[in-house]
Amino acid sequence: MRRILVVGANAAGATAASFARKTDREAEIIVVGDEPYSTYSRCGLPFLISGEIRSLEELVTYKPSHFKAMRIDLWLKSKVVDIDRASRVATVRRRDGRVEEVEYDSIILCTGARAWKPPVEGMDLDGVYTLRTVDDCLAVMRKLEHARAGVVVGAGPVGLEVADALRRRSLKVTVVELMDSILPASLDADMARRVQSAVEREGVKVLLKKPVEAVSGDEHVKSVCAGGMEVEADIVVVATGVRANVELGETMGLAVGVTGCLKTDMKLRALEEGRCRPVEDVYCAGDCAESVHMVSKTPSAPQLGTTAVRMGKVAGINAAGGHCTFPGTLGTFASKMFGIEVGSTGLTERHAKKLGMEVVSGKVTWRTRAEYYPGWKHVTVKVVADAETLRIVGCQAVGGERVLGRVNAMALAIQSGMTLQDLSRADFGYTPPLSDVLEPLSLAAEKALKKALGKA
Amino acid sequence: MRRILVVGANAAGATAASFARKTDREAEIIVVGDEPYSTYSRCGLPFLISGEIRSLEELVTYKPSHFKAMRIDLWLKSKVVDIDRASRVATVRRRDGRVEEVEYDSIILCTGARAWKPPVEGMDLDGVYTLRTVDDCLAVMRKLEHARAGVVVGAGPVGLEVADALRRRSLKVTVVELMDSILPASLDADMARRVQSAVEREGVKVLLKKPVEAVSGDEHVKSVCAGGMEVEADIVVVATGVRANVELGETMGLAVGVTGCLKTDMKLRALEEGRCRPVEDVYCAGDCAESVHMVSKTPSAPQLGTTAVRMGKVAGINAAGGHCTFPGTLGTFASKMFGIEVGSTGLTERHAKKLGMEVVSGKVTWRTRAEYYPGWKHVTVKVVADAETLRIVGCQAVGGERVLGRVNAMALAIQSGMTLQDLSRADFGYTPPLSDVLEPLSLAAEKALKKALGKA
């Protein structure tokens, strides 16, 4: 009987264990998690802060009973401290402090990532938080009861979602961002400005191109110094990204890629340090694992919930003796914040240019319903394509409604290699309450096409 | 200077004229329409009845001022009564009764379609209507003020949208349908049942497999006899489909296809009767024009607003000396009714089987948001694929929200030849308020895939 050890009780780990079970009905499967909670949705934490979600329990997506029903052993508050790859033995410290040696046949590393804070003074003051775990979230929520002014450092998805949550909790909120536009990993500056308008419309201040220089206070935080400005704060949430937990992998001699994550092959097997050779029976999935970008074919680690689930599935099936390959990622992202919806898939114009690609883009702002149907909102879509082949390589959308459906459609278009011409000729559906008779995606494609053909 | 004559001031005609203008800045362009109204949205008529749209004026999508700004002559209440193809002269009866001979260089036939009623007794009684034109709509609305019980004959999109409108106007409503499920052209019976439940939940009665035998009353309608049943009604709306207006085309010697519409080539040129040879400078677009189905490659005429606009564009560009081809249709359809959204694209299982295709399908009912995010609704998606190649050929969706985005995504997937495997590996976006971390389209693809590979 096969024994499969899953390191990490997060989305990737729980998914991997489930699919391992579906693939091998007999295998012994152990999931080791270091937090005290069963698998929960990290993506839901901002909504717990905002009050949209009422209780922590609701965020638990795999309950212990669920693991039990699948005959998966769930070891919480436990930590894999060492792995001997040659003998296939993991050393695990259990919740009672006991250290145990666990033999395995295959192992799936879902060690995740941890919040990263800029190395400046004052980050350890009381009132300064990150938002990565349930405990982080609970700490923020306790502090919130007496807080009036909040600073969020970092205008990525998590930063902005937290800023929106703090605003809903009636705080005066300022977002401080190092780059020259918000959501820089997902949106070009022109699209980001539309989101920024929505953020500012709701009374949240955004400071761009402001590196955080220090957090000040005595014991309790009092202000944040960024780009020479001092912003008052009695709560600070630092959302400046995450770093993959690769230490365990490194001690096993696994290769770490340019993304800072563990390198993998198509089956999500780990690669050996220095050799680029897959290690049999060691798989990686989720925020700690590197994959490849479907368009650019360069190393990619979007560290999103969806990627974790998609990777977990592949790693779980393979670790249990099945066969499954991971097609790579497009980094498809979506968020609802400040009364608008935002989404993006594939490469932004900025990202493509950085990769040395020549691209052409078309952007259109349109209505979400027929002009005469009450309640329509604006949606802006930007389609990015390779200037030579006219293949679509990316899409961004911002609007009052119906953003994600469009972004998902474009994820399929990119995956399947559609060109601007293809998109301009697509047969989209129409009904006055749900769309206009002209689809902005097609209009944006036409606009890009005209540019590419030198007609505009 | 080129003179382009457009026959029909409908969506196809107005679009054709606009694109002709964009293509040839100098051309003289004349649009001839027989109704007294400038181009309006037929798809909006049910919402005028329901009260969602307040005034007829709002439905006018191309105002006379709009035509004027584009330097397009709009002749309303006028009719092209004859066309001499050899000499390129059209005989037009103007609104003042005057008959005029108009020379043209190219002509675009957008003669549209008319409502068709089953040939049974009583169809001419007072209180029996179709819903094709503004005048139809106004007549229905006048009647509604004193009506209590309505029967809608035909459970296609128009029939159901009208039934919903009558219900909103507090009538007791019964829908009578000849086929064994509602929306038979767009949905398989299993999916149609979900829609039917929503219709019935709102108190509207649905009678299936009931051919209308007669409409009874003396002067005013009193009841509808269908399949041996007698249903009381003081208003009857007959929504049993349309027939293309091809008479003008026939007198010109143009070919009519199996769909009852005028045959066209890729450039949307009309074909000559008996020869299958394109007629130079005669184009067809909209409800009167036949095209080809993107998947089955068989003749197709979905007679939808979107098709009219897409065809109008191609015909307009070509008629003005440009070059543009029409890629065919998928019949992508969407509707919002009875509190749910419905959509479909490509082939249904039933339709595919009729064409002799062997297909496999996967159907999944899922949540529209994360399980823990309040307000989620159910959405059911059904993906249909060719059993041999596993290429996706159709998709249907029914749900509380976010239906059209999914259907549009699948329209792209079908157009680009994606397989079930491709779809199961797609990188869809996720955020708790807008989606679940698992996407039902991918789950449905996996289900179909398992069936195809004999695993289920």
Boltz contact constraints between the chains, C-beta under 6 A:
constraints:
  - contact:
      token1: [A, 43]
      token2: [B, 432]
      max_distance: 6.0
  - contact:
      token1: [A, 44]
      token2: [B, 372]
      max_distance: 6.0
  - contact:
      token1: [A, 44]
      token2: [B, 432]
      max_distance: 6.0
  - contact:
      token1: [A, 53]
      token2: [B, 372]
      max_distance: 6.0
  - contact:
      token1: [A, 58]
      token2: [B, 372]
      max_distance: 6.0
  - contact:
      token1: [A, 59]
      token2: [B, 372]
      max_distance: 6.0
  - contact:
      token1: [A, 305]
      token2: [B, 430]
      max_distance: 6.0
  - contact:
      token1: [A, 305]
      token2: [B, 437]
      max_distance: 6.0
  - contact:
      token1: [A, 306]
      token2: [B, 430]
      max_distance: 6.0
  - contact:
      token1: [A, 309]
      token2: [B, 437]
      max_distance: 6.0
  - contact:
      token1: [A, 327]
      token2: [B, 425]
      max_distance: 6.0
  - contact:
      token1: [A, 329]
      token2: [B, 427]
      max_distance: 6.0
  - contact:
      token1: [A, 330]
      token2: [B, 427]
      max_distance: 6.0
  - contact:
      token1: [A, 332]
      token2: [B, 427]
      max_distance: 6.0
  - contact:
      token1: [A, 332]
      token2: [B, 428]
      max_distance: 6.0
  - contact:
      token1: [A, 332]
      token2: [B, 429]
      max_distance: 6.0
  - contact:
      token1: [A, 333]
      token2: [B, 429]
      max_distance: 6.0
  - contact:
      token1: [A, 334]
      token2: [B, 429]
      max_distance: 6.0
  - contact:
      token1: [A, 334]
      token2: [B, 431]
      max_distance: 6.0
  - contact:
      token1: [A, 334]
      token2: [B, 434]
      max_distance: 6.0
  - contact:
      token1: [A, 335]
      token2: [B, 431]
      max_distance: 6.0
  - contact:
      token1: [A, 336]
      token2: [B, 431]
      max_distance: 6.0
  - contact:
      token1: [A, 336]
      token2: [B, 433]
      max_distance: 6.0
  - contact:
      token1: [A, 336]
      token2: [B, 434]
      max_distance: 6.0
  - contact:
      token1: [A, 343]
      token2: [B, 429]
      max_distance: 6.0
  - contact:
      token1: [A, 372]
      token2: [B, 44]
      max_distance: 6.0
  - contact:
      token1: [A, 372]
      token2: [B, 53]
      max_distance: 6.0
  - contact:
      token1: [A, 372]
      token2: [B, 58]
      max_distance: 6.0
  - contact:
      token1: [A, 372]
      token2: [B, 59]
      max_distance: 6.0
  - contact:
      token1: [A, 404]
      token2: [B, 429]
      max_distance: 6.0
  - contact:
      token1: [A, 404]
      token2: [B, 434]
      max_distance: 6.0
  - contact:
      token1: [A, 404]
      token2: [B, 435]
      max_distance: 6.0
  - contact:
      token1: [A, 405]
      token2: [B, 405]
      max_distance: 6.0
  - contact:
      token1: [A, 407]
      token2: [B, 429]
      max_distance: 6.0
  - contact:
      token1: [A, 408]
      token2: [B, 409]
      max_distance: 6.0
  - contact:
      token1: [A, 408]
      token2: [B, 428]
      max_distance: 6.0
  - contact:
      token1: [A, 408]
      token2: [B, 429]
      max_distance: 6.0
  - contact:
      token1: [A, 409]
      token2: [B, 408]
      max_distance: 6.0
  - contact:
      token1: [A, 409]
      token2: [B, 409]
      max_distance: 6.0
  - contact:
      token1: [A, 409]
      token2: [B, 412]
      max_distance: 6.0
  - contact:
      token1: [A, 411]
      token2: [B, 427]
      max_distance: 6.0
  - contact:
      token1: [A, 411]
      token2: [B, 428]
      max_distance: 6.0
  - contact:
      token1: [A, 412]
      token2: [B, 409]
      max_distance: 6.0
  - contact:
      token1: [A, 412]
      token2: [B, 412]
      max_distance: 6.0
  - contact:
      token1: [A, 412]
      token2: [B, 413]
      max_distance: 6.0
  - contact:
      token1: [A, 412]
      token2: [B, 426]
      max_distance: 6.0
  - contact:
      token1: [A, 413]
      token2: [B, 412]
      max_distance: 6.0
  - contact:
      token1: [A, 415]
      token2: [B, 426]
      max_distance: 6.0
  - contact:
      token1: [A, 416]
      token2: [B, 416]
      max_distance: 6.0
  - contact:
      token1: [A, 416]
      token2: [B, 418]
      max_distance: 6.0
  - contact:
      token1: [A, 418]
      token2: [B, 416]
      max_distance: 6.0
  - contact:
      token1: [A, 425]
      token2: [B, 327]
      max_distance: 6.0
  - contact:
      token1: [A, 426]
      token2: [B, 412]
      max_distance: 6.0
  - contact:
      token1: [A, 426]
      token2: [B, 415]
      max_distance: 6.0
  - contact:
      token1: [A, 427]
      token2: [B, 329]
      max_distance: 6.0
  - contact:
      token1: [A, 427]
      token2: [B, 330]
      max_distance: 6.0
  - contact:
      token1: [A, 427]
      token2: [B, 332]
      max_distance: 6.0
  - contact:
      token1: [A, 427]
      token2: [B, 411]
      max_distance: 6.0
  - contact:
      token1: [A, 428]
      token2: [B, 332]
      max_distance: 6.0
  - contact:
      token1: [A, 428]
      token2: [B, 408]
      max_distance: 6.0
  - contact:
      token1: [A, 428]
      token2: [B, 411]
      max_distance: 6.0
  - contact:
      token1: [A, 429]
      token2: [B, 332]
      max_distance: 6.0
  - contact:
      token1: [A, 429]
      token2: [B, 333]
      max_distance: 6.0
  - contact:
      token1: [A, 429]
      token2: [B, 334]
      max_distance: 6.0
  - contact:
      token1: [A, 429]
      token2: [B, 343]
      max_distance: 6.0
  - contact:
      token1: [A, 429]
      token2: [B, 404]
      max_distance: 6.0
  - contact:
      token1: [A, 429]
      token2: [B, 407]
      max_distance: 6.0
  - contact:
      token1: [A, 429]
      token2: [B, 408]
      max_distance: 6.0
  - contact:
      token1: [A, 430]
      token2: [B, 305]
      max_distance: 6.0
  - contact:
      token1: [A, 430]
      token2: [B, 306]
      max_distance: 6.0
  - contact:
      token1: [A, 431]
      token2: [B, 334]
      max_distance: 6.0
  - contact:
      token1: [A, 431]
      token2: [B, 335]
      max_distance: 6.0
  - contact:
      token1: [A, 431]
      token2: [B, 336]
      max_distance: 6.0
  - contact:
      token1: [A, 432]
      token2: [B, 43]
      max_distance: 6.0
  - contact:
      token1: [A, 432]
      token2: [B, 44]
      max_distance: 6.0
  - contact:
      token1: [A, 433]
      token2: [B, 336]
      max_distance: 6.0
  - contact:
      token1: [A, 434]
      token2: [B, 334]
      max_distance: 6.0
  - contact:
      token1: [A, 434]
      token2: [B, 336]
      max_distance: 6.0
  - contact:
      token1: [A, 434]
      token2: [B, 404]
      max_distance: 6.0
  - contact:
      token1: [A, 435]
      token2: [B, 404]
      max_distance: 6.0
  - contact:
      token1: [A, 437]
      token2: [B, 305]
      max_distance: 6.0
  - contact:
      token1: [A, 437]
      token2: [B, 309]
      max_distance: 6.0
